[in-house]
Amino acid sequence: MSAGRAYLADHGIEAFAVAQKYQLGVVIDPLPGDHIFQDMLVFPYITPAGIKGLKFRRLKPDDDGRGKNLVHDGQPVRLYNTQAYFDAGDVIGIAEGEADAICATERLGIPTIGIPGSENWKKYHGVWASIFKNFQNVYVFTDGDKLNKQGVRPGEELGKGIVASLGWRARIIRSPEGQDVSSMVAAGRHGELEAQYLGDEDDDDDDDEFSVFKKREGF
């Protein structure tokens, strides 16, 4: 199995039809000036108006200090899988990263928009939050990050920020520590996520500030 296919399989994206739908692939013959993206997995940022950006993901260890995710210089920060906005009914999802957005959309059946990194919600929430104002329920799929050097869990911080912006519409759907949506799906544990929004799991944290969700009739 190629490195690209192995990465996708490890992140719950095994079906060729899904990879084809999102135009996922590995850079084999880069364009002039794009040699640094050689052998990287690419996630096109597809919109109804066409492809508006590319995110490149390393499949090999980082040996040049550039990090595991790269974009073209000057590329604006964008939301991923914005088609979810048009496909969703009363319910839409938010996830961190491209693979999680794909998995939530295709495997959980929740049209989901990807946030390109937890820090970006802090920067652009004033613009992005308005996108979700007309949805009854917004499921926020958070990563089960461990504590970082600053003593915070980035996934949890992202969830807090989104709930603070969206209020009663937003409900946190947590992955266990060390997991995220794509790894849970790949491991066959997607039912643990579904139980959180299908009401099959008792939630003792109804008053948790991270899990603010109130069903209001008439909205």
Secondary structure, DSSP 8 states (H G I E B T S, - for coil): --HHHHHHHHTT---HHHHHHTT-EE-SS--TT-GGGTT-EEEEEEETTEEEEEEEE-SS---SSS-SEE--TT-----B-THHHHH-SSEEEEEESHHHHHHHHHTS---EEEES-HHHHHHHHHHHGGGGTT-SEEEEEE------TTS--HHHHHHHHHHHHHGGGEEEEE--TT--HHHHHHTT-HHHHHHHHHT-S--TTTT-GGG-----TT-
